[in-house]
Amino acid sequence: MEVISVKNSPEYKESSIKYFQSKWASPESMNVYDDCIANCITSSSPLPQWYLLMKNNKIIGCAGLITNDFISRMDLYPWVCALYIEKEFRGNGYGSILLNKAKKDAQEGGFSHLYLCTDHVGYYERYGFKYIGIGYHPWGESSRIYCTYL
């Protein structure tokens, strides 16, 4: 298993854009992933980060480390976003590999907390995240917000 940081390995830019778009984008949001991933490579900021989880040179998962996950709590950051593991690889704890990379990079970036928003209950708690409240998305939905200390 290998975690690739697109920021540190820009040769993965195109494949990461396509992968994130295939898992998370709608027709209206395709450019969000394209623009954000492409521009993280040249940014001097520790955020954003985009990660690919590789097994035998095949992408089997992804995650991001960003300033805000389209949620009302803009006072909180950074956020883990877009965590995804291919169905045939689920149940092996591979999501924790990406979460640990995001935690490490957030800590190295000088942050003391890491946040995420989700509707999943019970998954992120296994990895040290605690429920802290509800946040609201621009499209009218709400999500549970979780935090972990780094």
Order of alpha helices (4+ residues) and beta strands (2+ residues): beta-alpha-alpha-beta-beta-beta-alpha-beta-beta-beta
